[in-house]
Amino acid sequence: MNIFWLQQAERDVPVDDQWLTPDELNRLSGMGFPPRRRDWRLGRWTAKCAVASYLEWPSRHDIFTDIEVRTAPSGAPEVLIQGTPGPVVISLSHRAGVAICAVAPSGVVLGCDVEKVEPRSQAFISDYFTAEEQNLLGTSPAADQHLLVALLWSAKESALKALGVGLRASTHSAVVTPDDLSTKENALECLKHSSSDCCVDEDSPWQSLCVRCVEGGIFYGWWKHTGELLRTIVSAPPSHQPLSLALPLNVFSETTLENLRMARSKALAGSCHHSVD
């Protein structure tokens, strides 16, 4: 099974709100706190871009008003296409001005999360991590601590989203193992490799992980670390490595277009150099 994902930043979101449905506009008007409005618009924009790309729809902004992202009673986002449930399931997360959306066919149990790799207090670790996870942290190199904490926390969030409970449930109810039930040494080696490649592009490979739920069941998933951000996606049934969705050209921001031009120029330069050799 394949799962798809898309990442967008605040700078990618249009200034106007013509791509929102009337119900979405009504909900937005009730948000008085600017950071909350920015995060909500970013999440909706990212979700609509991801769903449109997944469904291979035309990319005109007026088409986006046929896609509505509502909040289900569980708190999870759900997609409506022209007012009826869409043939997809999504999961959303945003952090530090960036949002990701994971997309899969209806019926898949799905959760995603994005976190900033940053220092966390010992109180945070003691409160939210299991004894097994704290033992992994306690025996890991100091240089890997911030990344490993972000990975454990993000994977918990993804699994709890997939369960439809979010942080209403205890984080101790989900136990995370990096690198797909591997040994501790291999998990730490995987983290070391990721840390050294923190400046790689968004096409860098995902690493596998596993989340065991205390009430039974296992989520297999994936994690990716680039720059200061770490992303996780879990699903049931298990999926292949997540596939990046491509945005149609006329929904690209100028920033994204410039990045594409630079990447293309770099690729062409590399090709020319290879041909000379």
N, C-alpha and C positions, 0 to 999 in steps of 0.2 A: 504494500500500500504506500502511496505517496502523500506527503504533506507538503504544503507550499507556505512560503512566508514572504513578507514584504516589510521593509523598514522605511520610515519617513521621518523628517525632522520639521521643527516649527517653521523653518524658512521655506519649506515646500508647500505649505498650506496657503491657498488663495486668501487675499485680503477680504474679498466679498464673501457672502454666504449664499450665493445663488445655487450652490450644489447641495444644499440642505433641503429636506422635505419640510412641509408646513409643521408637522408634529415636532421635528427636530428643532426648527426655528423657535417654536413655542417653548420647548424645554431650555434652549439656550438663553432665551430672554429672561428666564427665571434665575439665571446664575449671575449673581452680583460680584463675585470674587474673581478678579481678572485672571489669576493663575489657574483657577478651576476652569474658566471659560477657554483658556488657551489649551489646556490639557485635553478637554472634552472635544474641542474642534480638531485637534491633532489626531486624536483617536478615531473620530468619525471619518476624517479624511483618509487616514491610513487604511481603515477597514473598507471603505468604498473603493479605493484604488485597488486593494487586494482582491476584493470580490469581483470587480469588473474585469480585472486581468485574468483571474481564475476562470470566469465564465466566457472569456474571449469576446466580451462586449465591445461595441464602439466606444471610443474614449471621450466623446463629447461630454462636457460638464452637465448639460441638461439631462443626459442619461443617468447621472448620479442621483437625480431626484426620484428615480424609480427604485433606488436601493435605499432602504431605511434600516438603521441599526438601532434596535431597541434593547432595553435592559429587561431581562427575564426576571421573574420573582426570585430566582436563586442569586441574582446579581450578575449572571453571565450575559454577554452580548448575544443577541439573536438577529438574524438577517431576514428582512422582509423584501420581497421583490414585487413591486406594484401592489403592496398591501397583503400579500400572502407569504407564508413561510418559504424561504428559498431553499434550494437543493444543496446547501452548504452549511457547515458549522465553522464558527470562528472563535478565536481567543485573542484578546487584546491586552497590551501592557504598554505603559509609558514611563519614562524616567529621564530626567535631565534634558528635557527638550527633544527627546527621541521617542518614537512609538514603533512597535512591531505588531503585526497581525499574522497569526497562523490560520491557514484555511485548509479544510478537508471536506470530503463528501459527508452528507447527512448520515447520522448514525455513528460516526466516529466520536469517541470521547477524547477531548482535546484541551490542553492547557498550555499557555506560554507565559514567559516573563522576561523582562529586561531589567538589569540592575547595574548600578555604577560600582566599580571596584574601588572601595574606599575603606578606611579604618573603621572597625567596629569595636565596641567596648567588650571587656570580659563579661560584664553583666548581661549584655545582649547574647553572647555565646552561651552563657549558663542558663539563661531563661528559655531560649528558643531551640537549642540543639540537644539531641539525645546523647547519652553517655558514649555510644559508639561513635557518633560524629565528633564529639569533643575529644575522644581518644585519637581520632585521625588528625584533628587539628593540633593536638598536643605533641604529636610525633612528626609533624611536618616542618620543613625548614621555615625560618622566620620570613624569608623572602616570598614564600608562597602563601602566607597566612591570609592576606587581604583577598587574594583571588579565590582561595579555597572557601573562605567564609561566604563570599558573594555567590559562588557556585552552589553551595549547600542551601543557602537561603533561597536563591532563585528557583532551584529545582523543587523545593518544598512548595513555593508559591504556585508553580506550574501544576504540580500534582493536586494541590488543594483546589485550584480552579477547575481542573478536570473532574474532580469529585463533586463539583457544584457547591462547595461549602466555603471556599476561600479561607481567609484568616479568622472566620468564626470558629473554625476547628483548631485544636491544639496543633502546633507545629511538631510536637513530639509524635503525632500520629502518622507522620511520613518520614521514613528513614532513607537518606540518600547515599548511594554508592557511586562515585565517579567511575567512568571507564567501564561500564557494563559488568558489574560484579567482579572486577579484577582484583588482584591483590593490592594491598595498600601501597607497596613499592611502585607498582605499575601506574596506579592512580596519580601518585606524586610525580612520577616521571612525565606523565601526560600533562600535568599542570606546568611543570618546568618548561616543556616544549612550547606550550601555549604562551607562557609569559615571555619567552624569548622572541615569539613571533607576533607581539602585540600590535605591530604596525602593519600587518599584512592586510590585503584588501578584503572586501566582503565575500569574495569567492573562496576564502580559506576554508578548509574542511571542518566539519562538525565532529565533535568527539561524543562517544556514547555515554549514557548514564542509566542508572536504575533507581527507582523509588519504591520501597516496600511499604505498604500501608498496614498499620497494626490490626485493622479490622479484616485483613485479608486482601489479596490482590497485589499485583505488581504493575507499575507503569515503567515501560522502557522509553527512553527518550534521548535527547541530544543537547549538547551545549557548544557554544561558540564564543570565543573571547577575541575581540579586536579593539584596539585603543583602550579607552577606559570603561567600555561596556561589555557586559556578559549577558548572553541570551540563552534561555533554555526552552525546550518544547518537549512535552510528553504526550503520549497517546495510547489508546487501546482501541483496536489492536495495534501492535507495534508497527512502526513505519520505517521505510528506508530513510537515508539521510535527507533532511528537509531540502526542498528545491526552491531557489529564489525566483520570485515572480518578476517579470519584466513589465515596466510601465510603458504604455503606448506613448509615442513622442509628444502628443499634444496635451499630456498632463504633466510633463516634466517641468520643473521650475528652471529658471535660468541657472541657478547654482548647480543643479543636477546635470543640465545640458553641458555646462562648462566642464564638469568632472568627467563626463562621457567623452568630450572632445580631447581632454588631456590624456585619458586612458587609451583612446584610439591612437593618438599621436605617439604615445609611449610604445604601444604594441607595434605600430608600423616601424618605428625606429629600431626596435628589437629585431623585427623581421629582416630589415635591411642589413643590420649588423650580422645576423646569422647567415644571410646569403653570401656576404663577402667572405666569411670564414669558410 
